[in-house]
Amino acid sequence: MIMMKYRLIMINPIGITTMSLFRNIKLKIKLARKTLSIIACCTLVPFVANSNETLLASLSQFNENITAKLHFADSGIPWGMAWLPNGDLLITLRDGELKRLKKGQSIADTISDLPEIAVGSQGGLLDIAVHPDYANNGWIYFSYAKEDNKGNKSTAIMRAKLNDKMLTDQEDIYVAQAYGRKGVHFGSRLVFDNQGYLYFSIGDRGQRDVNPQDITRDAGKVYRLHDDGRIPDDNPFVNNDKAKKAIYSYGHRNPQGMVKHPITGDIWTHEHGPRGGDEVNLIGKGKNYGWPIISYGINYSGTEITDLTQKKGMEQPLWYWDPSIAPSGMAFVTSDKYPHWQGNILVGSLKFGQIVMVTLAGNKAVKAEVVKDELTRVRNIKQGPDGYVYVAVDGQGIYKLIPKL
């Protein structure tokens, strides 16, 4: 029998066509660590292809049962969404604009007097969050790409206040060290936990072999701060003289999904893999998530990054995708408007223009399935205060998902 080497991978039929499946099998054969007969490969292909046909039939039903109604139209890239207590929606556009869509309106006001933002490539105005006690203190928070006087770029976190259509009381509470001019992997998402700590993510800035595993450097990390930028006394590396003391976890590639668990209060993230290896993670204090020492992905060129998918002292993802879906945006569904989605996570797919539901059993991910497609690049997903799910889509704006009765 002819034996061919084959690297065992988790195959999820999300966005897979028969052609892409063959490409993946061919590629993984080249990167073999274990052996699989050619007969087994031939058996695998029709099995997954048939699974894909079942999935497409299921998708048709989901698309018929959910209507995507345009809530806010914009031809840019709507990155962040956050609601004020009065129901107004704040929207960040990556090109450097901040919008305020008043409750019940369809035309948004543009907020003026923003800081200087380094717009270009993946950089710009990124995520936004509202302080849990906004009604009393008026603080909003956002992340953005910042350029120093040498042209080097990094991710910064600012807090500010709204005065009608102006941004006032601006204060950078964290500015990551800038290591170069690359326009990639800024992150970034913002989330407050139940204790009022602010968590945010910063990508590895395209320097995977330097930043993610080095706690003396910024980038490739999840951070935790007090709401005014002070370092919490119990952050994991506060007693390390050389460490960046705001770091809460490390070994990340480019996390662009972050959400608080509605029951436990834990922080969950997802991050982009390279070619394959997108991950969903439960963030733990001081934990190392492995990038790039361990990974379920490969280089975009098809070459290998690492032959390790696990290593002692490094966390395993709760879920990973291969092939990649390019995840962006993340939401726990608690609303009874979507009974089949309740208790699970929704993830946007930039690559396939889909919404993917990750089904959970406690802190374990059981399966991932597409619950809405026929979109373009899904940039963000949030559950609004009205219980509806809102989806930000590149080049179109924000949609409200309405279940059909």
RODO-2510 file (C-alpha; in nm, 4 decimals, decimal comma):
residues 405
     n   res          X          Y          Z
     1     m     0,0000     0,0000     0,0000
     2     i     0,1278     0,3473    -0,0834
     3     m     0,1715     0,5457     0,2379
     4     m     0,1592     0,9239     0,2430
     5     k     0,2441     1,1488     0,5340
     6     y    -0,0397     1,3556     0,6708
     7     r    -0,0645     1,5998     0,9604
     8     l    -0,3815     1,5382     1,1599
     9     i    -0,5989     1,8501     1,1743
    10     m    -0,9422     1,9459     1,3020
    11     i    -1,1578     1,9968     0,9961
    12     n    -1,4638     2,2154     1,0376
    13     p    -1,6772     2,2429     0,7215
    14     i    -1,7174     2,6190     0,7535
    15     g    -1,6504     2,7917     0,4254
    16     i    -1,4978     2,4745     0,2815
    17     t    -1,5499     2,3948    -0,0826
    18     t    -1,4440     2,0628    -0,2299
    19     m    -1,1571     2,2392    -0,4078
    20     s    -1,0322     2,4079    -0,0887
    21     l    -1,0575     2,0743     0,0916
    22     f    -0,8292     1,9089    -0,1646
    23     r    -0,5858     2,2006    -0,1320
    24     n    -0,5763     2,1546     0,2450
    25     i    -0,5195     1,7801     0,2194
    26     k    -0,2432     1,8298    -0,0370
    27     l    -0,0756     2,0910     0,1801
    28     k    -0,0968     1,8937     0,5018
    29     i     0,0445     1,5866     0,3274
    30     k     0,3607     1,7895     0,2602
    31     l     0,3905     1,8844     0,6268
    32     a     0,3505     1,5262     0,7509
    33     r     0,4332     1,4137     1,1014
    34     k     0,2042     1,1097     1,0985
    35     t     0,1148     0,8676     0,8215
    36     l    -0,2156     0,8199     0,6504
    37     s    -0,2833     0,5970     0,3538
    38     i    -0,4008     0,7430     0,0266
    39     i    -0,7090     0,5238     0,0659
    40     a    -0,7906     0,6973     0,3937
    41     c    -0,7488     1,0360     0,2254
    42     c    -0,9904     0,9349    -0,0485
    43     t    -1,2382     0,8170     0,2130
    44     l    -1,2120     1,1448     0,4032
    45     v    -1,2888     1,3726     0,1079
    46     p    -1,6413     1,2549     0,0233
    47     f    -1,7258     1,2366     0,3947
    48     v    -1,6475     1,6033     0,4512
    49     a    -1,7932     1,7028     0,1141
    50     n    -2,1207     1,5368     0,2134
    51     s    -2,1038     1,7136     0,5496
    52     n    -2,0651     2,0399     0,3609
    53     e    -2,3799     1,9676     0,1557
    54     t    -2,5722     1,9089     0,4792
    55     l    -2,4327     2,2329     0,6175
    56     l    -2,5409     2,4306     0,3112
    57     a    -2,8954     2,2950     0,3411
    58     s    -2,8964     2,3979     0,7058
    59     l    -2,7679     2,7436     0,6114
    60     s    -3,0552     2,7974     0,3734
    61     q    -3,2975     2,7401     0,6582
    62     f    -3,1092     2,9776     0,8901
    63     n    -3,0980     3,2525     0,6274
    64     e    -3,4735     3,2223     0,5782
    65     n    -3,5370     3,2498     0,9536
    66     i    -3,3158     3,5536     1,0187
    67     t    -3,3589     3,8882     0,8457
    68     a    -3,0637     4,1283     0,8351
    69     k    -3,2084     4,4808     0,8445
    70     l    -2,9729     4,7699     0,7720
    71     h    -2,9539     4,9803     1,0886
    72     f    -2,6722     5,2204     0,9955
    73     a    -2,5367     5,2704     0,6444
    74     d    -2,1717     5,3558     0,5818
    75     s    -1,9273     5,2673     0,3060
    76     g    -1,6288     5,2539     0,5412
    77     i    -1,5138     4,9922     0,7910
    78     p    -1,7276     5,0034     1,1075
    79     w    -1,4958     4,8586     1,3716
    80     g    -1,6422     4,9166     1,7174
    81     m    -1,9902     4,9485     1,8659
    82     a    -2,0912     5,0602     2,2163
    83     w    -2,4241     5,1775     2,3556
    84     l    -2,4728     5,4679     2,5940
    85     p    -2,7242     5,4258     2,8792
    86     n    -2,9833     5,6303     2,6852
    87     g    -2,9696     5,3880     2,3916
    88     d    -2,7487     5,5970     2,1605
    89     l    -2,4970     5,3890     1,9662
    90     l    -2,1314     5,4936     1,9352
    91     i    -1,9604     5,3622     1,6223
    92     t    -1,5919     5,3767     1,5344
    93     l    -1,4875     5,3743     1,1695
    94     r    -1,1350     5,2600     1,0957
    95     d    -1,0735     5,5631     0,8743
    96     g    -1,0666     5,7763     1,1904
    97     e    -1,4290     5,8802     1,2384
    98     l    -1,6416     5,8461     1,5522
    99     k    -2,0191     5,8448     1,4999
   100     r    -2,3101     5,8813     1,7402
   101     l    -2,6329     5,7243     1,6203
   102     k    -2,9102     5,8539     1,8417
   103     k    -3,1761     5,6071     1,9461
   104     g    -3,4498     5,5836     1,6856
   105     q    -3,2481     5,7683     1,4191
   106     s    -3,0864     5,6404     1,0994
   107     i    -2,8417     5,9273     1,0350
   108     a    -2,5471     5,9534     1,2730
   109     d    -2,3706     6,2628     1,4042
   110     t    -1,9945     6,2880     1,3534
   111     i    -1,7925     6,3582     1,6674
   112     s    -1,5164     6,6161     1,6210
   113     d    -1,1800     6,6842     1,7878
   114     l    -1,0475     6,3294     1,7890
   115     p    -0,6749     6,2738     1,8486
   116     e    -0,4365     6,2304     1,5576
   117     i    -0,4884     5,8751     1,4335
   118     a    -0,2489     5,6755     1,2139
   119     v    -0,4889     5,5562     0,9446
   120     g    -0,3574     5,3066     0,6930
   121     s    -0,3416     4,9333     0,6229
   122     q    -0,4894     4,7659     0,9350
   123     g    -0,4411     5,0746     1,1516
   124     g    -0,6887     5,3461     1,2396
   125     l    -0,9643     5,4048     1,4925
   126     l    -1,0429     5,0651     1,6384
   127     d    -1,2630     4,9489     1,9264
   128     i    -1,4767     5,1472     2,1701
   129     a    -1,6220     5,0809     2,5168
   130     v    -1,8403     5,2732     2,7597
   131     h    -1,7483     5,2885     3,1287
   132     p    -1,9816     5,0710     3,3404
   133     d    -2,0578     5,3816     3,5502
   134     y    -2,0939     5,6131     3,2508
   135     a    -2,4118     5,7675     3,3913
   136     n    -2,2028     5,9184     3,6728
   137     n    -1,8588     5,9752     3,5183
   138     g    -1,9176     6,0105     3,1406
   139     w    -1,6037     5,8215     3,0340
   140     i    -1,5730     5,6419     2,7013
   141     y    -1,2662     5,4423     2,5925
   142     f    -1,1265     5,3602     2,2516
   143     s    -0,8201     5,2048     2,0936
   144     y    -0,6410     5,3515     1,7959
   145     a    -0,3189     5,3351     1,5956
   146     k    -0,0739     5,6020     1,7092
   147     e     0,2392     5,7210     1,5298
   148     d     0,5436     5,8665     1,7038
   149     n     0,7711     6,1420     1,5711
   150     k     0,9865     5,8831     1,3920
   151     g     0,6971     5,7295     1,2006
   152     n     0,6800     5,4180     1,4171
   153     k     0,3312     5,2933     1,5028
   154     s     0,1693     5,1294     1,8024
   155     t    -0,1704     5,0795     1,9649
   156     a    -0,2917     5,3375     2,2169
   157     i    -0,5857     5,3349     2,4572
   158     m    -0,7579     5,6670     2,5233
   159     r    -1,0376     5,7728     2,7549
   160     a    -1,2392     6,0858     2,6870
   161     k    -1,5799     6,2461     2,7328
   162     l    -1,8533     6,3549     2,4957
   163     n    -1,9701     6,7149     2,4975
   164     d    -2,2502     6,7271     2,2446
   165     k    -2,0651     6,6570     1,9164
   166     m    -1,7141     6,7110     2,0518
   167     l    -1,4632     6,4841     2,2235
   168     t    -1,3180     6,6424     2,5380
   169     d    -1,1020     6,5497     2,8400
   170     q    -0,8824     6,3292     2,6231
   171     e    -0,6227     6,1194     2,8013
   172     d    -0,4058     5,8341     2,6710
   173     i    -0,4075     5,5804     2,9530
   174     y    -0,1811     5,3333     2,7713
   175     v     0,0473     5,3692     2,4717
   176     a     0,2255     5,0534     2,3648
   177     q     0,5892     5,0862     2,2723
   178     a     0,6336     5,1339     1,8979
   179     y     0,8774     4,8917     1,7356
   180     g     0,8417     4,9763     1,3686
   181     r     0,6305     5,1137     1,0862
   182     k     0,4408     4,7991     0,9915
   183     g     0,0696     4,8556     0,9447
   184     v    -0,0503     4,5179     1,0727
   185     h    -0,1737     4,3422     1,3868
   186     f    -0,2778     4,6338     1,6067
   187     g    -0,5518     4,4221     1,7686
   188     s    -0,7649     4,5559     1,9302
   189     r    -1,0690     4,5011     2,1479
   190     l    -1,1778     4,6541     2,4806
   191     v    -1,3869     4,4975     2,7594
   192     f    -1,4668     4,5892     3,1206
   193     d    -1,5036     4,3027     3,3677
   194     n    -1,7381     4,2815     3,6660
   195     q    -1,4816     4,4446     3,8955
   196     g    -1,4402     4,7466     3,6691
   197     y    -1,0997     4,6508     3,5266
   198     l    -1,0380     4,7362     3,1626
   199     y    -0,8991     4,4586     2,9412
   200     f    -0,7628     4,5227     2,5936
   201     s    -0,5733     4,3307     2,3285
   202     i    -0,2794     4,4286     2,1106
   203     g    -0,1577     4,2117     1,8229
   204     d     0,2027     4,1083     1,7696
   205     r     0,2562     4,3979     1,5233
   206     g     0,3951     4,1565     1,2645
   207     q     0,6976     4,0688     1,4793
   208     r     0,5980     3,7186     1,5804
   209     d     0,9469     3,5939     1,6675
   210     v     1,0129     3,8788     1,9103
   211     n     0,7061     4,0271     2,0746
   212     p     0,4491     3,7632     2,1782
   213     q     0,6754     3,5578     2,4068
   214     d     0,8680     3,8494     2,5596
   215     i     0,6942     4,0085     2,8595
   216     t     0,9448     4,2948     2,8565
   217     r     0,7948     4,4087     2,5256
   218     d     0,4494     4,5201     2,4226
   219     a     0,2438     4,3498     2,1481
   220     g     0,1012     3,9995     2,1283
   221     k    -0,0645     4,0462     2,4673
   222     v    -0,3886     4,0954     2,6589
   223     y    -0,3637     4,3769     2,9151
   224     r    -0,5511     4,4782     3,2314
   225     l    -0,5726     4,8278     3,3826
   226     h    -0,7762     5,0282     3,6287
   227     d    -1,0194     5,2607     3,4526
   228     d    -0,7780     5,5542     3,4968
   229     g    -0,4765     5,3687     3,3577
   230     r    -0,3198     5,2607     3,6858
   231     i    -0,1662     4,9131     3,7043
   232     p    -0,3621     4,6741     3,9309
   233     d    -0,1552     4,5512     4,2247
   234     d    -0,2419     4,1893     4,1471
   235     n    -0,1469     4,1892     3,7787
   236     p     0,0703     3,8819     3,7168
   237     f     0,3994     4,0566     3,6374
   238     v     0,3953     4,3576     3,8716
   239     n     0,6917     4,2210     4,0674
   240     n     0,9038     4,1640     3,7576
   241     d     1,1175     4,4756     3,7214
   242     k     1,1671     4,4334     3,3463
   243     a     0,8143     4,3276     3,2493
   244     k     0,5403     4,5440     3,1029
   245     k     0,3289     4,5436     3,4154
   246     a    -0,0033     4,5957     3,2391
   247     i     0,0266     4,2525     3,0748
   248     y    -0,2355     4,0005     3,1849
   249     s    -0,1654     3,7194     2,9333
   250     y     0,0768     3,6717     2,6455
   251     g     0,1636     3,4556     2,3457
   252     h    -0,1132     3,5990     2,1262
   253     r    -0,1037     3,6701     1,7520
   254     n    -0,3790     3,9221     1,6752
   255     p    -0,6873     3,9089     1,8998
   256     q    -0,9818     4,0891     1,7396
   257     g    -1,2585     3,9382     1,9488
   258     m    -1,3036     3,9888     2,3223
   259     v    -1,6086     3,9501     2,5434
   260     k    -1,7048     3,9028     2,9076
   261     h    -1,8849     3,5818     2,9970
   262     p    -2,2329     3,6893     3,1129
   263     i    -2,2402     3,4455     3,4073
   264     t    -1,8821     3,3856     3,5227
   265     g    -1,7433     3,7264     3,4276
   266     d    -1,4399     3,5592     3,2673
   267     i    -1,2766     3,7197     2,9642
   268     w    -1,2914     3,5233     2,6394
   269     t    -1,1059     3,6121     2,3206
   270     h    -1,0496     3,4902     1,9715
   271     e    -0,7492     3,5643     1,7557
   272     h    -0,6401     3,5330     1,3967
   273     g    -0,4153     3,2460     1,3110
   274     p    -0,1937     3,2724     1,0044
   275     r    -0,3135     3,0235     0,7398
   276     g    -0,5345     2,8183     0,9696
   277     g    -0,5173     2,8095     1,3459
   278     d    -0,7677     3,0819     1,4397
   279     e    -0,8373     3,0320     1,8109
   280     v    -1,1014     3,0839     2,0794
   281     n    -0,9418     3,1237     2,4228
   282     l    -1,0459     3,1662     2,7842
   283     i    -0,8025     3,4238     2,9231
   284     g    -0,6219     3,3365     3,2450
   285     k    -0,3974     3,5490     3,4629
   286     g    -0,0338     3,5198     3,3563
   287     k    -0,1076     3,2429     3,1057
   288     n     0,0951     3,1853     2,7887
   289     y    -0,1129     3,1074     2,4781
   290     g     0,1822     2,9823     2,2806
   291     w     0,2184     3,1928     1,9670
   292     p     0,4366     3,1294     1,7677
   293     i     0,5927     2,8334     1,9511
   294     i     0,2754     2,6294     1,9168
   295     s     0,0152     2,6775     1,6455
   296     y    -0,2438     2,4909     1,4410
   297     g    -0,1656     2,7140     1,1428
   298     i     0,1042     2,7522     0,8811
   299     n     0,2584     3,0455     0,6950
   300     y     0,0591     3,2095     0,4155
   301     s     0,3260     3,0791     0,1785
   302     g     0,2442     2,7220     0,2790
   303     t     0,5641     2,6687     0,4757
   304     e     0,5657     2,5478     0,8323
   305     i     0,5809     2,7840     1,1323
   306     t     0,6311     2,5181     1,3978
   307     d     0,5930     2,1430     1,4279
   308     l     0,4369     2,1844     1,7740
   309     t     0,0677     2,2146     1,8511
   310     q     0,1098     2,1781     2,2258
   311     k     0,3780     2,2325     2,4859
   312     k     0,3906     2,2196     2,8634
   313     g     0,3165     2,5585     3,0175
   314     m     0,1231     2,6811     2,7137
   315     e    -0,2549     2,6958     2,6877
   316     q    -0,4608     2,5030     2,4349
   317     p    -0,7414     2,6870     2,2551
   318     l    -1,0995     2,5983     2,3401
   319     w    -1,1597     2,5848     1,9656
   320     y    -0,9587     2,6390     1,6500
   321     w    -1,0376     2,6646     1,2810
   322     d    -0,8478     2,5083     0,9943
   323     p    -0,8922     2,6469     0,7344
   324     s    -0,9018     2,9941     0,8818
   325     i    -1,2257     3,1934     0,8906
   326     a    -1,0465     3,5228     0,9790
   327     p    -1,2522     3,5890     1,2948
   328     s    -1,3472     3,9413     1,3968
   329     g    -1,5969     4,0438     1,6630
   330     m    -1,7500     3,8239     1,9295
   331     a    -2,0689     3,8145     2,1357
   332     f    -2,2288     3,5934     2,3987
   333     v    -2,5987     3,5549     2,3251
   334     t    -2,8216     3,5886     2,6320
   335     s    -3,1345     3,7231     2,4629
   336     d    -3,4489     3,5106     2,4391
   337     k    -3,5044     3,6546     2,0916
   338     y    -3,2692     3,3828     1,9638
   339     p    -3,3574     3,0689     2,1627
   340     h    -3,1328     2,8446     1,9506
   341     w    -2,8353     3,0749     2,0069
   342     q    -2,8753     3,1401     2,3795
   343     g    -2,5725     3,0575     2,5931
   344     n    -2,3379     3,0347     2,2962
   345     i    -2,0863     3,2597     2,1200
   346     l    -2,1276     3,4315     1,7855
   347     v    -1,8107     3,5044     1,5863
   348     g    -1,7824     3,7083     1,2678
   349     s    -1,5895     3,5796     0,9678
   350     l    -1,4074     3,8357     0,7571
   351     k    -1,2958     3,5726     0,5096
   352     f    -1,6306     3,4115     0,4321
   353     g    -1,8802     3,6860     0,5222
   354     q    -2,0487     3,4618     0,7750
   355     i    -2,1633     3,4502     1,1353
   356     v    -2,0411     3,1395     1,3128
   357     m    -2,1903     3,0062     1,6355
   358     v    -1,9601     2,8237     1,8752
   359     t    -2,1741     2,5964     2,0917
   360     l    -2,0602     2,5747     2,4524
   361     a    -2,0951     2,3240     2,7344
   362     g    -1,9661     2,5124     3,0361
   363     n    -1,6162     2,6277     2,9490
   364     k    -1,5812     2,3807     2,6640
   365     a    -1,6499     2,4456     2,2971
   366     v    -1,8496     2,1584     2,1488
   367     k    -1,8929     2,2561     1,7844
   368     a    -1,8909     2,5500     1,5430
   369     e    -2,1492     2,6052     1,2722
   370     v    -2,2481     2,8832     1,0355
   371     v    -2,5789     3,0413     1,1373
   372     k    -2,5871     3,3298     0,8907
   373     d    -2,4109     3,3876     0,5605
   374     e    -2,4780     3,5930     0,2477
   375     l    -2,2900     3,8832     0,4075
   376     t    -1,9568     4,0402     0,3153
   377     r    -1,6680     4,0935     0,5602
   378     v    -1,8150     4,0706     0,9109
   379     r    -1,6103     4,3058     1,1294
   380     n    -1,7930     4,2992     1,4625
   381     i    -2,0882     4,1449     1,6457
   382     k    -2,2616     4,2821     1,9553
   383     q    -2,5823     4,2090     2,1416
   384     g    -2,7559     4,5399     2,2001
   385     p    -2,9459     4,6548     2,5097
   386     d    -3,2703     4,5767     2,3249
   387     g    -3,1691     4,2099     2,3020
   388     y    -3,1088     4,2124     1,9268
   389     v    -2,7784     4,1139     1,7675
   390     y    -2,6043     4,3845     1,5631
   391     v    -2,3474     4,3016     1,2964
   392     a    -2,0913     4,5457     1,1540
   393     v    -2,0040     4,4699     0,7913
   394     d    -1,7229     4,6304     0,5912
   395     g    -1,8410     4,8675     0,3201
   396     q    -2,2073     4,8478     0,4209
   397     g    -2,2610     4,9496     0,7814
   398     i    -2,4409     4,7826     1,0706
   399     y    -2,7210     4,5301     1,0428
   400     k    -2,9799     4,4318     1,3013
   401     l    -3,0633     4,0607     1,2974
   402     i    -3,4374     4,0076     1,3298
   403     p    -3,5770     3,6563     1,3789
   404     k    -3,8822     3,5760     1,1701
   405     l    -4,1833     3,4697     1,3744
***
